[in-house]
Amino acid sequence: MSLAKNVEFLRNLPKLHGINAFEGFGRGMRRGVRSPLVEIKGFGANPGDLRMFSYVPDSLQPTPALVVVLHGCGQTAAGYDLGAGWSTLAKHYGFVLLMPEQQSSNNANVCFNWFNPEDSRRGGGEACSIRQMIARMARDHQIDPDRIFVTGLSAGGAMTTVMLATYPEIFAAGAVIAGLPYGVATNVREALNGMFQSPARPASELGDLVRKASTHRGPWPKISVWHGSADRTVNPANANEIVKQWLDVHELSSAPMSEGTVDGYPRQIWWNADGETIVESYTITDMAHGTPLGTADNDERYGTQGAFLIEAGISSSYHIANFFGLTDWIRQPGEAAKAAPATASARTTKTSPMVSQIPVPMPDLAKVLWPLTTLKPAAEPPRRRGIDVGGVITRALTAAGLMK
């Protein structure tokens, strides 16, 4: 049976909770570390059935910015925040943080469902839930409507492109780490094909996917794209397709306007007629699937190594915050004491409980998933004993978050 037929068969099976060996990995934090995130209840319609977490530092910029951060598969909001260091950045630079969290009832491996049509369209599913969370944060904290940003890793990166495409009027900019272009998958088979093969599409076709996602006609969000060149979980060619998609939306030429290196890694830049950087792309040479960590320009370190959080000598979170224009503000002594009191909802919401980091290494999903792309139709069942091809595919799809 071909891979496509296996996928279509498995797609109709019920969720497999607790069967695959990857469930529960990468979800925690170091033992004894308490998350600064607080959970917010009652943010309006929640058709995607997501949870909402936020962090509001004591000292804020006047009319603060809001950064929405989307975790990857097998992670929680608190775990990814610890790893990528976003709440530390928010504290240093006085902006507000929103971290939506997937639930296992929606996806067995708590991946955002970026490939499901009902979750990746304007006004529906998980995209609508995230939009409702943003509205709640904007109302509660007097957020600058011109400084709302979104970023994410892997499935969270793919969901970032969903948010940029479906609600482009909301976001000033976004940053995608090891993600996929918007609209390239509407089912499991297409999602696998996009993850592993990333077939090249015409720029106009990719751009049309964004333009058709809403009635918005510009201005469009800026975008920063990050990908490891040795990523075997999400094909690095996806970075090129994301760049191509948004260059077409911005009506920019495919040729980079500037090329250089940042912390030893290649960076390409495209700017508009005013000289503002609109699209940028980082290639993290020889890095596998994950968020790159390192020392920032201010000699600070943001984040902690863990599953899919990789020491690479470059702080992606810091550079993304810089791309968003958030790193120029300097907190003045005494500002914390002068800060406005917390809202009633924030005062009554408890901090996240202490959770434990998984003490064993994250399995390499790529070793399971990558060979699936080379499977060929077979005239008869495999002769090798002890290998259940259907079972392997089932576990792989569930681990990747591609089975509901």
N, C-alpha and C positions, 0 to 999 in steps of 0.2 A: 504494500500500500504506500502511496506517495506521501510526502510530508504534508502537502496541502490537505489530503484526505484525512490523514491522522489528526491534523489541527482542527478541521471542521468537526470531526467526530468528538474529539476531546472538548471542544468548546461547548458542547451540549451536555457535558457531564456536570454533576453538582460540584460545588467547591470541595476541595480536599483539605480539610483542617487537620493539622497535626500529622499528616502522612509524610510529607516531604521533610528532608533533613534540615532545610534552611529556615523553617518557621521559627521566629523568635530571635534570630541572629541580628546583631547590630542595633538593637532597640534601646539600649540603656546608656548609662553614664558610669563614670567611676564610682565605686562604692563610697558612700558617705558624702557625695557632692549633691548639694541641693540646687535645683534649677531656679533661676530668677524669674522664669516665665510664670504667669498666672493664667488660669483658665477663665474665659469669659462665657457666660451663659446668656441665652436670649438675645441673639443678634439679628433676629428677623427670620425670614423664610430660609430654610436650610434643606433644599431639595437633594443636595448631595450627601447629607447626613455626616458632615465633617465636624471635628472639634476645633475650637478657637482658643489659641494661646497668644499672649502678648507680653511685652516688656516695655514699661515706661520709666525711664531713668528719672531720678530726682531733679536733675538739672537738664533742662531742655533748651534748644534753640528757640528764639521767638518764632511763633507760628511754625512748629517743627515739621520735618519731613517724616514720611512713613515708608518703611521698607517691609515688603511682604516676602517671606522666605519659605520655600517649599522643599521639604525633605525628600530623600530618595526611598527606594524600596527597603523594607526591613528596618526603617528608622522611625523614631518619634520626633516630634518638634523639639523636645528638651535634649534628646541625644544629638540631633544634628546641630542645634545651637551650641552645645558644648564643643562639638568637633570643629565647626566652622568659625565659631567665635563672634557671632553676630551681636549678642547682647553686650559683650565687652566693647565692641565698636560703638553700639548705640549709647553706652554709658560715656565713652570717651568723647563722642561727637554730638551728643544731645539730640538724637532722633528717636522716633518711636518704632517699635518692632512688632510685626504681626506674623505669627507662625501657625497657619492652619495645619491640622493633623488628620490624616486618614484613619479610618477604623477598619479592623479586620472583618467586620460584618459586610463591608463594601468590597474588600479585596483581601484575599487570604494572606498576602504578604505586605499589607498596608502600603501599597503603591497607589498613587493618584491614577485614576482611570483616564489617562490622556487620550486613549484611542477609542473610547466609547462615544458614539455620537451624542448620546443623551447627557454626557458629562462635559463635552468639549464644545458646546454651542452657547451662544449668548442667551441668557435668560433661563438656562436649564442646568440641572445637575450640580456637579462639583464647582463648575465655573461660576454659577450663580451664587452658591454658598460663599465662595471666597469674596465675590463682589459685595455681598451683604456684610461680611466681616469688615471690609474696608470702610463701608458706610458707617458702621458702628464706631470704628476707631476715629474716623474723620469728625464725627459728631461729638465724641467724648473728649477729644484732645485738640480741637481747633487745628487740624492738620492743614498745611499749605496744599491746596488742591493742585498746584503746579509742581509739587515735589512728592509724588507717590511713585514708588518703584517696586519691581518684582524680580526675584531671582530664585533659582532652584537647581538641584542636582538630579541627573538621570531622569526618572519618571517625573520628579519635581521640575527638572529642566524642560521636559516636554510639556508639562502643565504650564510652565512659564510662557512658552510660545502660544499656548491656548489662551491665556489671559491677555497677552499683548494683542492677539488677533481679534478676540471677541469683545474686548473692552479697551480699544486703543485710546479712546478719549480720556481714560482714567489715568494712564501711566505716562510719565515723562520718559522713562527708560526701563529697560530690563536687561538681565544678564543670564545667559544659559550655560550651564556646565554639563557637558556630556549628555546633551539632550537631542531632540529631533525637531525638524521643521513642523510648522502647524499644518494639519490637514492631510498628512501623508498616510494615515491609517484610520480606517473606520471599523476594523475587526481584527481578530487575533492574527490571522494569516498576514494581513498587510502590516501589522505591527512588527511581527517577526522579520518580515522582509525588509522593513525600514531599519530595524535595529542592526541586522547583520549585513545586508547587502547595500542598503542606502542607494537605490538606483537613481542615477542622475535624471533630473527633470529640467525642462526649459525654464528659464528664470521667469518668464511671463506667466507660465502655469502655476509656479509656486507663489508668485505675487498675487495672482487672482484668488488663490485660496484664502489669503489674508483679506483682500479687498471685499470678498463676498461674505466674510464672517460677520460684518456689521454694515451699517449705512454710513459709517464714518469715512470722510474723504480727506483727512489730514488736519493739522500736522500729525505726523506719525511718531511713535516712540523711538528713541535711540536704542541701540542694542549692542551688548558686549558678548562675545561668544568664546567659550573656553573648551578645550578638548585635549586629552592626552593622545599622543600619536601611537601609543601601544595599547590603546583601549580595544579589547576584544569582546566586550559586552555590548557596547554601542559603537558601531563602526565610525571611525573618525571622519569619514566622508560626510557624515551628517552635519558636521560643523560647516563644511563648504556649502551644503544645501541651505542651511539656515542663513548664512551670509548672503547667498544668492537670492533667497526669498526676500530679505529685507532691503537689499540693494535695489531690487526691482520696485519694491513698494516706495522707496525713497527716490526713485528715478536717478540712481547713481550708476556710474560705469563699473564694470566688473574689475577693472584694473585698480589695484591699491594706489592710493595717492601718496602713501608713505609706508616704508617698511623699516623696521629696526628690531632691537632686542630690549627686553625688560627682564632684569635679573637672569640674563642668559638665554631667554626664550624668545622665539620669533613673535613679533606682533605686527599686524597689518592694520592700516587706518584708512578710513574714508571720511571726508568732511563735506559740509554743505557750502553754499556760496558765501556764507558769513565766516567760514573757517572753523566752525564748530564740529567736533568729532561726532559723527552720527552712527557709524558702524565701526567696530573694532573686533579683531580676532586674534586670540592667543593660541599658539600650538605649544603644548607642554611636552617637549621631546622625551620619548621613552617612558612616559607615564602611563599607567594602566587606568582603569575606570575609577574615577573618584574626584574629589575636590582637592586641588593643590593647596598645601599649607607651606608657610615659611615666615621669615622675618619681614615685616613691613618697612616702608621707607622711614618711619619714625622710630625704627629699632624695637618696636613692640612685636610680640607674637600673638596672633589671634587664632584660637582654636587648639585642638588636641588631636593627635593621631588616633586613628581607629579604623574600623571597617569602612572602606571607601573614602577615607580622609587621609590623604597621602602627603608625607613630607616631601616637598619638591623644590624647596628653596625659593618659593614665590608665594606670597599671601594673596590668593585670589579674592578673599573677602575684602581685604583692604583695598586692593586695586579696583574692585567693583564699586566699593563705597566712594572711592576717589572719582571713578567714571560718573557716578551719580551726583557728584559735586558736594559730598557730605563731609569731606575731611578738612575743610578750611576753617571751621569754627573751633575756637579754643575756649574751653570752659574756664571761667574766671574764678578766683578764690571767693568763697562765700556765696556763690550762685546757688548751691544746693540748699542753703538755708533760706534763700529768697524764693525758692521754687514754689509754685502754686500747690496747694494741698491736693492729695489724690482724690479722684472722683469717688462717689459713694460705691460704685460698682467695683472699683479697684480695691477699695478698703475692705470690702466684704468678701473678696475672693482670696482663697488660700493659695499659697505658693504650691508648686508641684511637689509631690512627695519625693523623698530620696529614692533613687532607683540604682540598680547595679549594672555596671558594664559587663557585657558578656566576656567571660574569662578565657574563651577559646577563640582562635583566629577565625575570621569570616571565610567560609569556603569560596573558592573561585568559581562564581557562577558561569564565567566564560568557558571554563573547561567542559561544563555540561552543555551549555547552550550553543557555543560556536559550531561544534560538529553537526548540529542539526541542519545547518544551512547547506551541507554537502550531501545529505541523504538523497539517494536516487530511488525511483520506483523499483521494486523488486518483484520478480515473477513468482517467488515463493518465499516463505518465512526464512529469516536468518538461520544459518546452520549452527552458528556458534551457540553452545549451551550456556544457560545461566544469564542471558541478557534479554530482558523484557523491553523491547523497543518502545512499545506503547507506554510502558511504565516510566521509562527514561524521559520520554517526551512529556508525559503528564507532570512529572516532578520538575522538569525544566521550565515548562510553561507556568506552573504554579510559583516557582521560585522567582521568575521574572515578573510576576504580577500580571500575567497575561491571561489568566483564567479567573473568572468570577465565580 
